[in-house]
Amino acid sequence: MPDAIAPSLSRSRYALLRTYRRDGSPVDTPIWFAHDADAIVFRTKIGPKTKRLSARPDVELVACDYRGRVTDHASFAGRATVLSGAAAQQANDLLHRRYGWQWNIVPLLKIPGVTNVHRDLPLCEKLRRARDRGVWSDSAIVRIDLTDRAS
């Protein structure tokens, strides 16, 4: 990660990801992320966010808490790419190392005030995913190449 970016985001377990709809309106989502050289990576469910990123890959990031409340106002611009194959698995491994046992467990839980998209899966599927070290079939791993501080 570029030197100017590292201190702000490296202190946080969460980042607020700002993506943009086709009409230009912003959509903010708190994410877990891991550092990958001069980029960050995160997992998301395939759906509206991946569609937004495909249509408009320019994003912004800022450190936040688990509910998306900004904790450091330094904002960074980047360009998102949905990864596949070995690159996606390598990024997933980085995320798993950073978050440990929580990586596959927390997204499956119902947590008040937090929207976990996988929380309503049947119990047997939750147990299977909790043990799965691979990229989930309905998930995408996204790399954001950080470009600079956002304006």
NORSULQUI-V122683 format. One record per residue. N is the residue number from 1. RES is the residue in three letters. SS is DSSP state (a for helix, b for strand, c for the rest). D_FIRST is the distance of its C-alpha to the first C-alpha in whole Angstrom. Layout:
# NORSULQUI-V122683
n=N res=RES ss=SS d_first=D_FIRST
n=N res=RES ss=SS d_first=D_FIRST
This chain:
# NORSULQUI-V122683
n=1 res=MET ss=c d_first=0
n=2 res=PRO ss=c d_first=4
n=3 res=ASP ss=a d_first=6
n=4 res=ALA ss=a d_first=8
n=5 res=ILE ss=a d_first=6
n=6 res=ALA ss=a d_first=6
n=7 res=PRO ss=a d_first=10
n=8 res=SER ss=a d_first=11
n=9 res=LEU ss=a d_first=9
n=10 res=SER ss=a d_first=9
n=11 res=ARG ss=c d_first=13
n=12 res=SER ss=c d_first=14
n=13 res=ARG ss=c d_first=15
n=14 res=TYR ss=b d_first=16
n=15 res=ALA ss=b d_first=14
n=16 res=LEU ss=b d_first=17
n=17 res=LEU ss=b d_first=17
n=18 res=ARG ss=b d_first=19
n=19 res=THR ss=b d_first=20
n=20 res=TYR ss=b d_first=23
n=21 res=ARG ss=c d_first=27
n=22 res=ARG ss=c d_first=29
n=23 res=ASP ss=c d_first=31
n=24 res=GLY ss=c d_first=27
n=25 res=SER ss=c d_first=28
n=26 res=PRO ss=b d_first=24
n=27 res=VAL ss=b d_first=24
n=28 res=ASP ss=b d_first=22
n=29 res=THR ss=b d_first=21
n=30 res=PRO ss=b d_first=20
n=31 res=ILE ss=b d_first=17
n=32 res=TRP ss=b d_first=16
n=33 res=PHE ss=c d_first=13
n=34 res=ALA ss=b d_first=11
n=35 res=HIS ss=b d_first=7
n=36 res=ASP ss=b d_first=7
n=37 res=ALA ss=c d_first=5
n=38 res=ASP ss=c d_first=3
n=39 res=ALA ss=b d_first=6
n=40 res=ILE ss=b d_first=8
n=41 res=VAL ss=b d_first=12
n=42 res=PHE ss=b d_first=15
n=43 res=ARG ss=b d_first=19
n=44 res=THR ss=b d_first=21
n=45 res=LYS ss=b d_first=25
n=46 res=ILE ss=c d_first=26
n=47 res=GLY ss=c d_first=28
n=48 res=PRO ss=a d_first=27
n=49 res=LYS ss=a d_first=24
n=50 res=THR ss=a d_first=23
n=51 res=LYS ss=a d_first=26
n=52 res=ARG ss=a d_first=24
n=53 res=LEU ss=a d_first=21
n=54 res=SER ss=a d_first=23
n=55 res=ALA ss=a d_first=25
n=56 res=ARG ss=c d_first=22
n=57 res=PRO ss=c d_first=19
n=58 res=ASP ss=b d_first=17
n=59 res=VAL ss=b d_first=16
n=60 res=GLU ss=b d_first=15
n=61 res=LEU ss=b d_first=13
n=62 res=VAL ss=b d_first=14
n=63 res=ALA ss=b d_first=14
n=64 res=CYS ss=b d_first=18
n=65 res=ASP ss=c d_first=21
n=66 res=TYR ss=c d_first=22
n=67 res=ARG ss=c d_first=24
n=68 res=GLY ss=c d_first=22
n=69 res=ARG ss=c d_first=23
n=70 res=VAL ss=b d_first=20
n=71 res=THR ss=b d_first=19
n=72 res=ASP ss=b d_first=17
n=73 res=HIS ss=b d_first=18
n=74 res=ALA ss=b d_first=14
n=75 res=SER ss=b d_first=14
n=76 res=PHE ss=b d_first=11
n=77 res=ALA ss=b d_first=12
n=78 res=GLY ss=b d_first=12
n=79 res=ARG ss=b d_first=14
n=80 res=ALA ss=b d_first=15
n=81 res=THR ss=b d_first=16
n=82 res=VAL ss=b d_first=19
n=83 res=LEU ss=b d_first=18
n=84 res=SER ss=c d_first=22
n=85 res=GLY ss=a d_first=23
n=86 res=ALA ss=a d_first=21
n=87 res=ALA ss=a d_first=18
n=88 res=ALA ss=a d_first=19
n=89 res=GLN ss=a d_first=20
n=90 res=GLN ss=a d_first=17
n=91 res=ALA ss=a d_first=15
n=92 res=ASN ss=a d_first=18
n=93 res=ASP ss=a d_first=18
n=94 res=LEU ss=a d_first=14
n=95 res=LEU ss=a d_first=16
n=96 res=HIS ss=a d_first=19
n=97 res=ARG ss=a d_first=18
n=98 res=ARG ss=a d_first=16
n=99 res=TYR ss=a d_first=19
n=100 res=GLY ss=c d_first=22
n=101 res=TRP ss=c d_first=25
n=102 res=GLN ss=a d_first=24
n=103 res=TRP ss=a d_first=22
n=104 res=ASN ss=a d_first=25
n=105 res=ILE ss=a d_first=28
n=106 res=VAL ss=a d_first=26
n=107 res=PRO ss=a d_first=26
n=108 res=LEU ss=a d_first=30
n=109 res=LEU ss=c d_first=31
n=110 res=LYS ss=c d_first=33
n=111 res=ILE ss=b d_first=31
n=112 res=PRO ss=c d_first=33
n=113 res=GLY ss=c d_first=31
n=114 res=VAL ss=b d_first=28
n=115 res=THR ss=c d_first=29
n=116 res=ASN ss=c d_first=28
n=117 res=VAL ss=c d_first=29
n=118 res=HIS ss=c d_first=30
n=119 res=ARG ss=c d_first=32
n=120 res=ASP ss=c d_first=35
n=121 res=LEU ss=c d_first=35
n=122 res=PRO ss=c d_first=39
n=123 res=LEU ss=a d_first=38
n=124 res=CYS ss=a d_first=39
n=125 res=GLU ss=a d_first=36
n=126 res=LYS ss=a d_first=34
n=127 res=LEU ss=a d_first=35
n=128 res=ARG ss=a d_first=34
n=129 res=ARG ss=a d_first=30
n=130 res=ALA ss=a d_first=30
n=131 res=ARG ss=a d_first=30
n=132 res=ASP ss=c d_first=29
n=133 res=ARG ss=c d_first=25
n=134 res=GLY ss=c d_first=25
n=135 res=VAL ss=c d_first=24
n=136 res=TRP ss=c d_first=26
n=137 res=SER ss=c d_first=29
n=138 res=ASP ss=c d_first=28
n=139 res=SER ss=b d_first=25
n=140 res=ALA ss=b d_first=22
n=141 res=ILE ss=b d_first=18
n=142 res=VAL ss=b d_first=16
n=143 res=ARG ss=b d_first=12
n=144 res=ILE ss=b d_first=11
n=145 res=ASP ss=b d_first=9
n=146 res=LEU ss=b d_first=8
n=147 res=THR ss=b d_first=10
n=148 res=ASP ss=b d_first=10
n=149 res=ARG ss=b d_first=12
n=150 res=ALA ss=c d_first=15
n=151 res=SER ss=c d_first=18
